[in-house]
């Protein structure tokens, strides 16, 4: 029987995470990056702020030293944005547990462990006391603010600013461009605490996709930011950004976290079969384990030069356990949210399964080739579900979200809830379109 044993919440958002790393001691993962890792035995380094005890215990008094919650933000109070750091009995509990050491709250620490799940939440385990240390604020490298993807009509001028900051200790920052399209310039800057430079590309062209890479360096390290630039002919509608999960030049909507759930599984044994991927060889396919929690983030996008902006993506609902007699139930859902103009996220649309019966199963499944469309406008929340159970040829395979005119930037998030192992919400070909 399909029972509500574990919840999987997989989130992707359009936005940058500060201090992105590679998982080494010298370049540790952020908490978001650590959460996005697949469960396994390989050990990695990560760092973040201690924001609470085990799970969602964010307020004193704390009663256990067995684990602490760490996050990228020192004010975090949502367990779904945290990593559980399981402390061992080798001194880690006595040194870092909040029940014994409430003064550790708010400290940034660096630690090494392997990705697992603790109480159903993403965790680092095998964390020895010797591999935990406090990270002092004055030792942080500069951070380049998210710029987002850019586009320009051929032969026109594209200009934008790039800013790097080091608010912790105000070190002198050298901001430079390390790669530019032919004909483009960047002023660069060297300044303490904040450095800002201006990118200018006059007579942009020829048509095609380009990138510009910027680097900010101080005595504690460096940060880089690569900006995708599309030179187009001005035809309508135009692609502002796109992510098809192929890792190619057309994927201009950059993934900043969560690539572990990008897979090339076609779903040949699924019901319906061969419907996990819409185009190409890859799609986003969370759902490999009962306990997986995945954050998939896409970069911030500047849409200030566009009108009639629309997000369009394609999705399917498939399963490997059709013999159990279940499809996606009403408790299985994907919630789409947007954050406009630097604001907070607001839910726009929830697409769910249903509790109807058809084709010998309870619930509903559909492929990428289904004919149904779910649409919503940012600022007006609605829900949508297929009208029949079983394998639905009119399942909601296309999702459209309309963005109000006057929006200058946007972020996008999809939160996936699946009730059990082997049930997949597959997402492919996410496009941001508009008129310029």
N, C-alpha and C positions, 0 to 999 in steps of 0.2 A: 504494500500500500504506500502511496505517496504521502508522506507526512511532513509537517513543518518542523524539521530537525535543526537545520541551520539556515541562516539568511546569508545571502551573498549580496553585498552592496558594492557595485563597481562604478566608479565615478570618473568621467573625463571632463576637463575644464579647459577653457581657453585662458591661459595665464601663465606667467613665468614664476618659477620658484627660485628664491635667492640661494646662492652658494651651491649650485648644482655640482655634483662630484662624480667620481668614477669608482668609489667603493674602497679606495686604498686608505692607509693611515694618513698619508699626506693630503689626500683629496677625498674625504669621506662623502658618502651619500647624504642627501637631505632626508628628512623623515618621509616626505612624499615619495621619493625615489626608493627608499628602503621598503615602504609598504607595497610598492608596485612589483617588487621582486617575486619570482616564483618560489614556492616553498621548496627547500632543499637543504643540503648539508654543507654547501660552500660558505665559508665565513667571509663577511665583508665588514668594513668600517662605516659607521654612520654617526651623525651628530644632530642634536636638537635640544630644546629646552625641556626641563622637567616641569610638567604642568599639573601632575596629579599622581595619585596612587593607582592601584589596579583598576582597569576598565574605566568607568565614568565617575570614579571617586575623586573629584577635583577639589573638594573642600575639607579642611581639617575639622575634627581630629581624624587622622588616619590610623587604622587599626592593624595594618599588615605591612611587612617589609618585603614580601615575596616578589613584587614587581612595581615598576613605576611607569607612568604614561609620559611619553616624550612627543613633542610637536615642533614644527618649524616656527610657530609663533608662540611667544611667551604668555600670551593671553588666551590661548586656545581652551575651549571648554566643551568641545564636541569630540567624543571618543572615536568617531569615524574619521577624524583627521589626525589621529595619534598612532604611535607605535608602542606596543607593550614591550618593555625591556625587563625580561625575567632575570631576577637577581639570584645568584647562587649563594650557598652557605659558606663560601670560602672567605667571607668578609664583605662581600658586596652588599648583602642585606643590612649588615651593621653599619656600613659606611654610607650607603646611598638611599636606603629605604626611608620613606617619609614618616613612618610611625616613630622611628628612632631619631630621625634627623629632619624635622619639619623645615629647618632653615635651608634645605637643599632646593625647595620650591623656587622655580625661576632660574636656576642655574643652567647654563648650557654645558652639556657633556658630550664627549666623544667616546664611542664604545665599539667593540667588535663582537659579532655573533653570527648565527645562521638564521635564515628566514623560516619562521614557523607560525603556528597559530596558538595563542594562549587564551583559553576561554572563548574561542570562536573569533578572536580579534587578531589582526596581524601582529607578529611579535618578532623580536630577536632573542634567541635563546643560546645557551652555552656561553653566556657573557661572564667571563672571569673578572674578579675584582681588579686584577692587574691590568685589564684592558679597558678600564673606565677612567677617564680623567676629565677635569673641568677645563672648558675652553674659555679663555679670557677674552672679553669683548675687544680689547685693544689689539688682538692678534688676527682680526678679520681682514680679508682682502677687500678691495672696492667692489661695488656691484653696479653693473650697467642696467639702467631702467629698461623695461620691456619697450621695444619700439613697434613691433608688429609688422605684418607684411605690407608692402606698398605696391601701388600700381600707377602707371602713367601712360597717357596716350603718346604714341610715337611722335617724335619731333618736338614735344612739349618739354617743360622744365619740371623736374621733381626735386623738392628740397624738404629736408626734415632735420631735426636736431637729435643728438645722442648725448645723454647725460650719465655720468658715473658719480657715485657718492661713496664716501667712507665716513659715516656719521659717528662711528664708535670712537675713533681716536684722531680723526682729522688729518691723516697722512697726506703728503703730496701725491697727487694722482697724475699719471701721464696717460692721456687718452689719444689713441691713434687709430687709423684704419689700416688693417693688414691686407685687405683685398677689396678692390673696387672695380666696377665695370669700366671698360675703356671710355675715357672722356669725362668720367665723374671725378669730383674733388671732395676732400674732407679737410676742414680747417684744423682739426685737432686742438688739444689744449693741455696745458700742464698747470695744475692749481691744487691748493690744499682743500681737503674735505669734499669739494664738488668741482667737477670739470665738465664742460659742455662744448661740443663741437658741432659744426653744421655740414651736412651732406648736401651737395648740389650736383645735379646732372642736367645740364642744358642740352637741348636737341637730343633727347634720349632715344636710343634705338641701336640697331634695328629691332623689329618685333621679336619677342622671345622672353624667356625667363632668365633672370640674373640674380646675383647675390652680392651683398657687401658685408664684410666682416670687420668688427671693431673690437679693440682690446684696451682695457683699463688696467694699469699696473701700479702698485705701490710696494713698499718694503715687505708687505706680508703676503703678496701673491698677486694674481691677476684674474680677470673675468673677461669672457668674450661674448659677443652677441652677433649672430648672423641674421641679416635682414633679407628676406626674399622680395624680389622686385619683378613685376610683370609689366612688360611693355606691350601694349595692345593697340588695336586700330580704332578703338572707340565705339565698336559695334555694340548693340544692346540685345539681350542682356550680356554683361561681361562677368567673367569669373574673377571675383575678388581674391578668393583663396580656395584651396581644394586639398583634401586628404583622402587618398585612395588606398593607403597602407602598403604601397608598392616599394617605397624607398627610392623613388625616381624623381626626376626634375619637376614633374607635374604636381608633386605633393608639396605645395607651397604653404599649406597650413601646418606648421611644424608641430610635431609631437614633442612635448617636453617631459612627459612621464607616462609610464604604462605600456611601453612597447612589448612587455613580456606577454601580453594577451593578443598581439598581432600574430596570426597563425596562417599556415597555408593548407589547413585541413579542408577538404572539399565537402566532407560529410557524406561520403558514399554510402555509409551504413545508417545514416540518419533517416528520420521521417519528418518531412519529405526529403528525398535523397538529393545530394549534390546541390544544396541550396544555401550553403554557408557563405559563398563568395559570389558577388554580383559581376564584377569585372576583374581582370588580372588574375593574380595568383594568391593574393592575401586579403584578409579582412580582419576586423576586430572580433574575437571570439572568446569572451570570458566564460567561465563555467566549468573548468576542468576538475575542481574539487568542491566538496561541500563547504569548506571553510574559507575559500579564497575571497579576499577583499582587494579590489583593484581600483587604483586611481589612474585614469588616462586623461592627460591634459594636452590641449592644443593651444598654440600661442595666441596672445592678444592680437586683434585685428583692427586697424584704423579704417573706418568706413565713412569718414567725414566728407569725402569727395563723391559719395554715392547716394542715390535715392532708390526707392523701391527695393530695398535690401531684403533678401530672403535666404534662409538656410534650408537646404534640401539634402536629405540623406535617405539611405535605403537600408532596410532591415528585414530579417526573417526570424521565425520562431521554429526551431527544430529540436528534436530529441533523439537520443540513442537508446532510450528505454521504453519504446512503444509497447513492448510486451507487458508492461505494468498497467497499461490501459489509461494512461494520462497524457494530456498535452499541457499547454500553459493554462493555468487556472487564473482566476481573478486576482489571486494574491501574487502572481508573477507579473511584474510590471517594469516598464522603463519610464522614468520621469525626466523630461527635458526641461532645462532651465536656462535662462540667459541673465547676464549682468550687463546693463547698459551704462555707458559713459562713466565707467569706473565705480559704479554702485555695487550693491550686494545682489546676490542671486535671487531670482524670483521664478518659481515654477510656472511653466507655460502649458505643458501638455503631458499627460500620462497615458501611455498606450499599455494595455494589459491584456491578459488572456481572459477567459470566461469560464463559467461553470456549466456550460451546455454540453450535451452529448451528441456525438456524430461519428460515423465511421468506426463505431465500437470503442471510442475513447471519451473520457470526460475532459473537457477543456478544448483548446484549439491550437493548431499549428499551421504555419504557412511558409511559402518559399519567397525568395527574392523576386520571383516572377509573378507574384500575386498582384491583383489589379487595384486593391484598395488604397486610399489615400487618407492620412490623418493630418489635419491642418489646424493651426492656431496662430493667434497674433500675440506678440509679447505684451504683457500687461493684462491679458484676459485668460485666466486659467480654465482649461477644460480637460475632460477625460474622453478616451475613445477605446473601443474594444470591438472585435469582429462580432457579427450578428448571428453566426452559427457556430456549432461545435464541430470537431473533427478536422479534416484537412480542408482549409478554406481557400478556394481559388481567388476570393476577394479579400484576403487578409491584408492588413495594413502595412504593406511593404514600402510605401513611400511616405515620408514625413516632411512637411513643410512648415516652417515657422517664419512669419512675416515680422519684420522689424520696423518700428515707426520711423518715418522720415525725420531728419534732424539728429539722428543718433550719430555720435562721433566715434565711438568704439564699442566693441562688444566682446563678451566672453560667453562661452557655451559649455553646458554641463549635461551629461546624461547619466542618471543614476539607475543602475540595473539591479533589480531584486529577483532572485531565482530561488525556488523552494528546495531544490534537490539536485544532486549530481546528475549530469547527463542531459540537462535542459539548457539550450543555448539561445540567447538573444544575439544574433549576429548582425553587425553593423558595417556598412561599406559605403564608399563614395560619398563623403560629406563635402558638399559644395556650398560656398557663400557667394551668391550672385547679386547683381544690382545694375542699375542704370547710372552712367556717369555723364 
